[in-house]
């Protein structure tokens, strides 16, 4: 099971001129293979056979490769292509250990070759050295393969389902496309690689001992390599005739044929060739004639019965060979089917070799037994035409295509890759916008608004009591009762209930909407057995607001809400008026906050170093504790206040134009708010899937993905949800599962290679988002450090949001970026639990603690 470093089969898009060198015996071939694509692919070949003189086979390796280079130069000059640097594929049919696609170490010479100085060396390097020494032409040696791989690749050009190569001729071997995760000899676990099975040695460890006969053992004992290649000796053409001869000798000795007569030729090795077996098993009448002729050639005088018996022996031997070959192929097919987790496997086997091609019954018997052994596999057998020559060219064509496509894909993806210098630039620009947002003079023009939240303090552990929280941000909202305990029993206990908001309330009058909210609060208090209770309340209101006090915020509707008489009004007043109208209970509305501040407060309760809140989910935002002396929009310079950055709008004035790609522009153009929330559209979960979809469209249009075939579903905006990024990038997800996600998206013809590329696109897009987020966050923590004039800052960031929590790599990329860009800040990240509910209650608890202390 040797890796060949062939990672893909032909996909029908290959084109160009390729050289092939086929060296496997005393003659070798040089070929020019032209692959054209004028609506229908076509392959044209020209070739020349050259002899290798016997003295070179036994001389120095340098002389041998000089001769090969000279013949190559002769061929290229004859075709007028000597001035072109063409890619070349090298079929080298000797035992080798392959270490790269273009590097193969000769283990040992066979077939009469004994050139010294070659064994243990890379044959590609030796050929390159000979070409350089000449200096009159140059070529690009792309690949070195054996003839089995060439067979698979040749047939793969004609049938894209071909993923197995089989040779049954003088020798036998098979190769197939195996999952990289199963190849422990090679680094990497994604995609597939062609494995050269070298299955002729199957049984060398005794695995076939119970199937081997006395005749098999006698053949092995008389061979050049006793105990080796035992499977090959049971099925290949080199030994099939010899097996028949040994059986006939045994039968003659037991007086079962030829009237017990044995001739010198009958007992001589090699006198009965496999070609005779093929002729004998031909058409019944013609076969008997051939049988008689062959037997007479061995000095025998056969009867009709002798001819029939001999023919039957040939049938038994060739049938066993075909069935043994079928059994091992069935194991390969099962492996591929299991790899793909398919109920039925549809595949093609490319086949070459004299036994398969010229024996009149072998192929039929092989096909029939394979289908019997693996009825859940639909197998097509396709005969190879010139696997060793054309196949080498096809491997080279595929490698060449992959190299060109890889370069083009990387060129496109490079626009989405950011280096440290660029990220430092993003950090610097974010810092500048933060200062502009804080300054009175430039606030109105700043994209990062740095809005005061009037939250002046973090939890200190002395908070206690019962608090209500109201979390309104969409068509459903929550009412929560939060019990905060201090001291040794310090804890936060929560109870909540979810209520829906009817469409008529969302689009009716403001009074109707807030009356419905208060009705739900009353229901919750009754549900908790606290009817009529008067409690402090924190209100998480996740709509755009202009906040003027901790308990005062002017409203702007979004998310489908259109209730009249609300916009520009203070949401706390609207809620209090509705409570007053109900005349059932009273509530002390202490604070109105957004979910980012709630996240910081929730984490601040657990970690006193937490002074930053970050949300990276459907949207993104940050808040942090800023020095009052820097907040020019407010009076006072003592202490700190939490600033709601609203950083999603960073870049709306062109600050990120040189980092924005065509994919970002396409997403922005078709969004609900073109030109707005630029930074958010490059980072948050609402948009990452759409960026990926646009990259996949570009790849497919350029023929770099899905074989250039665009599906209607891929053209549909929003079809590639960000959750697919998290699923596809999961380390636990096998490529076949990635493929099932693509099939769900209508990409039914996607391949394993497509899955790898989609995974790479998802990784690049998510990495950029995390790095951009990290660069912005680095600006925040560095500003806090500079505010306090510290050489080093220890700080904790409380984080919430589905992208941060569920994407398998986003958090690590972001942490690394913050660490790289703000090395003087030691940042710890903790995940928030229910920032919008628990956080609102904690802000209320802190506000009550401060208020009570002030009253005392």
Buried (B, 14 or more C-beta within 10 A) or exposed (E): BBBBBBBBBBBBBBBBBBBBBBBBBEEBBBBBBBBEEEEEBEBEBEBBEBEBEEEBBBBEBBBBBBBBBEBBBBBBEEBEBBEEEBBBBBBBBBBBEBEEBBBBBBEEBEEEBEBEBBBEEBBBBBBBBBBEEEEEBBBBBBBBBBBBBBBBBBBBBBBBBBBBBBBBBBBBBBBBBBBBBBBEEBEEBBBBBBBBBBBBBBBBEEEBEEBBEEBBBBBBEEBEEEEBBBBBBBBBBBBBBBBBBBBBBBBBEEEEBBEEBBBEBBBEEEBBBBBBBBBBBBEEEEBBBBBBBBBEEBEBEBBEEBBBBBBEBBBEBBBBBBBBBBEBBBEBBBBBBEBBEBEEBEBBBBBBBBBBBBBBBBBEBBBEBBBEBBEEBEBBBBBBBBBBBBBBBBBBBBBBBBEEBEEBBEEBBEBBEBEEEBBBBBBBBBBBBBBBBBBEEBBEEBBBBBBBBBBBBBBEEEBBBBBBBBBBBBEEBBBBBBBBEBEEEEEBEBEBEEBEBEEEBBBBEBBBBBBBBBBBBBBBBEEBEBEEBEBBBBBBBBBEBEBEEBBBBBBEBEEEBEBEBBBEBBBBBBBBBBBEEEEBBEBBBBBBBBBBBBBBBBBBBBBEBBBBBBBBBBBBBBBBBBBBEBBBBEEEEEEBBBBBBBBBBBBBBEBBEEBBBEBBBBBBEEBEEEEBBBBBBBBBBBBBBBBBBBBBBBBBEEBBBBBBEBBEBBEEEEBBBBBBBBBBBBEEBBBBBBBBBBEEBBBEEBBBBBBBBBBBBBBBBBBBBBBBBBBBBBBBBBBBBEBEEEEEBEBBBBBBBBBBBBBBBBBEBBBBBBBBBBEEBBBBBBBBBBBBBBBBBBBBBBBBBBEEEEEE
